[in-house]
């Protein structure tokens, strides 16, 4: 009888608010949906440090990635776009980050902060674990480059990674690399200007109480 009541979702957690010791509390399988709004934005790195943001786009037509390097005033150092063929999302995230780090090596970066909106990739890098062979080689190269830059890698929300996201979704017919702000697509330039001014973005999160 008790278990049938629980499975029928009759009880809400609100029925036991302030009385979590009640043994029937475990039957409150339904919890009201709560919408939370989080304000986030792209933040500049400390002076003397540059920041690399990368992201990917996966559609039925193609898998592509993009990223950009900026200084502490939000000024563009380089931006890129690259296509990766038929790979899964995590492998693409790894290849996009690797490509960005290789470009960082080209421009002789010394102190680097890396931000991506892939929790899975950050966890893999932090754990030191390897992955399936398609991603394994990229992870080794990424870790070696991060160490050479004494870089810090962290996860951010997509709303704070908007410029990299727009670069990844550019509809180009080949790879792209530029150090000139004016050569970027208009929507990417607009996002960079908003980022440099600290414009906040609202992220909506749905969860349970």
LINUR-V825135 format. One record per residue. NEAR is the number of other ideal C-beta (glycine too) atoms within 12 Angstrom. D_LAST is the distance of its C-alpha to the last C-alpha in Angstrom with 1 decimal. Layout:
# LINUR-V825135
near->{NEAR & NEAR}
d_last->{D_LAST & D_LAST}
This chain:
# LINUR-V825135
near->{10 & 13 & 12 & 11 & 17 & 19 & 14 & 14 & 15 & 17 & 23 & 20 & 24 & 16 & 22 & 21 & 15 & 10 & 13 & 13 & 9 & 15 & 12 & 21 & 20 & 18 & 23 & 26 & 20 & 20 & 19 & 15 & 13 & 14 & 14 & 14 & 15 & 19 & 16 & 25 & 25 & 34 & 26 & 25 & 28 & 15 & 12 & 15 & 27 & 36 & 44 & 48 & 52 & 46 & 46 & 43 & 31 & 26 & 15 & 7 & 13 & 24 & 29 & 39 & 46 & 48 & 46 & 49 & 45 & 36 & 25 & 19 & 20 & 29 & 22 & 33 & 33 & 36 & 41 & 44 & 40 & 34 & 30 & 31 & 16 & 16 & 25 & 21 & 28 & 31 & 31 & 36 & 46 & 41 & 40 & 47 & 48 & 37 & 41 & 50 & 38 & 28 & 34 & 36 & 24 & 17 & 22 & 15 & 31 & 15 & 23 & 36 & 32 & 43 & 41 & 47 & 33 & 38 & 19 & 25 & 40 & 26 & 19 & 29 & 37 & 19 & 13 & 14 & 16 & 18 & 24 & 16 & 12 & 22 & 31 & 18 & 18 & 34 & 35 & 21 & 23 & 40 & 28 & 18 & 30 & 32 & 17 & 19 & 29 & 15 & 32 & 23 & 35 & 27 & 24 & 34 & 28 & 29 & 27 & 33 & 38 & 34 & 47 & 46 & 36 & 31 & 43 & 46 & 28 & 34 & 19 & 23 & 11 & 13 & 20 & 29 & 26 & 25 & 20 & 14 & 24 & 13 & 19 & 30 & 24 & 14 & 18 & 35 & 24 & 18 & 36 & 33 & 22 & 22 & 36 & 25 & 16 & 17 & 22 & 19 & 25 & 16 & 21 & 16 & 17 & 14 & 13 & 16 & 16}
d_last->{26.3 & 23.1 & 22.3 & 23.1 & 20.6 & 17.8 & 19.0 & 19.3 & 15.5 & 16.6 & 14.0 & 10.5 & 8.3 & 9.3 & 12.8 & 12.6 & 11.0 & 13.7 & 15.3 & 13.8 & 17.5 & 17.9 & 19.1 & 17.6 & 14.1 & 14.5 & 15.1 & 11.7 & 11.5 & 9.8 & 6.1 & 6.2 & 6.7 & 6.2 & 9.6 & 10.6 & 14.4 & 16.1 & 19.8 & 22.0 & 25.7 & 28.6 & 30.0 & 33.6 & 34.7 & 36.8 & 40.4 & 42.5 & 39.6 & 39.0 & 35.8 & 35.6 & 32.9 & 33.1 & 31.3 & 32.2 & 32.4 & 32.6 & 34.1 & 36.4 & 39.3 & 38.8 & 36.8 & 37.3 & 36.1 & 36.7 & 36.3 & 37.8 & 38.9 & 38.8 & 40.1 & 38.6 & 39.6 & 38.0 & 41.4 & 41.8 & 43.7 & 43.3 & 41.2 & 41.5 & 40.7 & 41.5 & 41.3 & 40.6 & 41.7 & 39.8 & 37.2 & 33.5 & 30.8 & 30.6 & 34.4 & 34.7 & 32.2 & 34.5 & 37.7 & 36.5 & 35.7 & 39.1 & 40.9 & 39.5 & 40.5 & 44.0 & 44.4 & 43.4 & 46.1 & 48.6 & 48.1 & 48.2 & 44.8 & 44.8 & 41.4 & 38.4 & 34.6 & 33.0 & 29.7 & 28.3 & 25.1 & 25.4 & 23.2 & 25.4 & 28.6 & 27.5 & 26.5 & 29.8 & 31.8 & 30.2 & 30.7 & 34.4 & 34.0 & 36.1 & 35.1 & 37.1 & 40.5 & 39.7 & 37.3 & 38.9 & 41.8 & 39.6 & 37.4 & 40.6 & 42.0 & 38.8 & 38.6 & 42.3 & 42.0 & 38.9 & 40.9 & 43.9 & 42.0 & 40.2 & 37.1 & 33.5 & 31.0 & 27.4 & 24.6 & 23.6 & 21.6 & 23.8 & 23.9 & 25.7 & 28.0 & 29.2 & 32.9 & 32.9 & 31.0 & 33.6 & 36.4 & 35.1 & 35.2 & 38.7 & 41.0 & 44.0 & 46.7 & 46.8 & 45.6 & 45.4 & 45.8 & 46.5 & 46.8 & 47.4 & 44.7 & 46.8 & 46.9 & 43.2 & 41.9 & 41.2 & 37.4 & 37.2 & 39.4 & 37.3 & 34.1 & 36.0 & 37.1 & 33.7 & 32.5 & 35.5 & 34.7 & 31.1 & 29.7 & 25.9 & 23.8 & 20.3 & 18.0 & 15.2 & 12.2 & 9.9 & 6.8 & 3.8 & 0.0}
